[in-house]
Each structure stands twice: as structure tokens, then as C-alpha cells.
Amino acid sequence: RENSCENILSSANRLLHEGRLMLAESTRLLDVYLFLFDDFLLITKIKRNKKKYGGSDTSVIPVCPSLTPDLQSFIREGGFCTVLDQPIPLDRLIVKNVEPI
């Protein structure tokens, strides 16, 4: 379901961290983008639009100002993120360090 970023980011302090990650899913690797909010973790799948926006003025494409410049640039180039699964509440999340394979 499409939703405006202003609804999720209603408070500027909600988004604690964001960044890219490779997710190992059975036999393949997925390029994902994580958003860590103060109450849940949101995992999104990175998709690249084959059609780039026309014209040289990319400033007209609306992008949330609270996102990192890297993600803003990616969105302006026609990329987008789709939610991979239900958000994970932080009270149900356990984070562990693992050795690289």
C-alpha cells in the first residue's frame, strides 16, 4: 500500500537510523534498505526503475528531507523501496553479531 513518508515520519525524532544491507534469503541475496524507527524495524526491498525521470530538473521529484542524501539521490534517479514484510516491533527483536560466512 502506498503511503506518504510524512505519515510515517510525523515526528522528526522517530527515524533513528537507515541504511543498505544484503539479506541472505535461502539461496539468494537481496539488496534491502532498513529503516530503524524508535518502535519498529522496517525492511524494504530496493527496486530500480528502468525508466528515468525526464528532464534535467530532478528537484521537482518529492523526497522526504529526513532521508539520507544517498537515498534521496537513489529516489530521484527513479529507484524506490517496497516494504518486504510486516514491520518488526523492537520489543520482539533480538540482534546478534554473527561471523561472516
C-alpha positions in Angstrom: 0.0 0.0 0.0 1.5 3.3 -1.0 1.8 5.8 1.8 3.3 9.2 2.2 6.5 9.4 4.1 5.2 12.3 6.1 2.7 10.0 7.8 5.5 7.6 9.0 7.9 10.4 9.8 5.4 12.6 11.6 8.0 13.2 14.3 11.5 14.1 13.2 13.0 12.0 16.0 11.2 8.7 15.1 13.8 7.6 12.5 16.9 6.6 14.4 19.0 5.0 11.6 18.7 3.8 8.0 21.0 2.1 5.5 21.6 -0.6 3.0 22.2 -4.2 3.8 22.4 -7.6 1.9 19.8 -10.0 3.2 20.5 -13.7 2.8 17.3 -15.4 1.8 17.6 -19.2 1.3 19.7 -19.4 -1.9 19.9 -15.8 -2.9 21.0 -12.4 -1.7 18.6 -9.4 -1.6 19.6 -5.8 -1.7 17.5 -4.3 1.1 17.2 -0.9 2.8 16.5 -0.8 6.5 14.7 1.9 8.5 15.1 1.7 12.3 12.4 3.7 14.0 12.1 4.2 17.7 9.4 1.5 17.9 10.0 -0.9 14.9 12.4 -2.1 12.2 11.1 -1.8 8.6 12.8 -3.8 5.9 12.3 -2.7 2.3 13.4 -4.1 -1.0 15.3 -1.8 -3.3 14.0 -1.6 -6.8 15.4 0.3 -9.7 13.0 1.8 -12.2 14.3 1.2 -15.8 12.7 4.5 -16.9 14.5 7.5 -15.6 12.5 10.7 -14.9 12.7 13.0 -17.9 14.2 16.4 -18.0 17.2 17.8 -16.2 15.4 19.3 -13.2 15.1 16.5 -10.7 14.3 18.9 -7.9 10.6 18.6 -8.7 10.5 14.9 -7.5 9.2 14.9 -3.9 11.6 13.3 -1.4 11.4 13.3 2.4 14.1 15.7 3.7 14.8 13.5 6.6 16.2 10.7 4.4 19.9 10.4 3.8 21.3 12.2 0.7 22.3 8.8 -0.7 18.7 7.5 -0.6 17.3 10.9 -1.8 19.6 10.6 -4.9 18.5 7.0 -5.5 14.9 8.0 -5.5 15.5 10.9 -7.8 17.1 8.5 -10.2 13.9 6.5 -10.4 14.6 4.0 -7.7 12.1 3.1 -5.0 11.7 0.9 -1.9 8.9 -1.5 -1.3 8.1 -3.0 2.1 9.3 -6.6 2.2 7.4 -7.8 5.2 5.5 -6.6 8.3 7.4 -4.1 10.4 9.2 -5.8 13.3 8.4 -4.3 16.7 11.6 -3.6 18.7 10.3 -5.4 21.7 10.2 -8.7 19.6 13.6 -8.2 18.0 16.9 -9.7 19.1 20.1 -8.6 17.5 23.2 -10.8 17.5 26.6 -10.4 16.0 27.5 -13.3 13.6 30.7 -14.2 11.9 30.8 -13.6 8.1 30.4 -16.7 6.0 
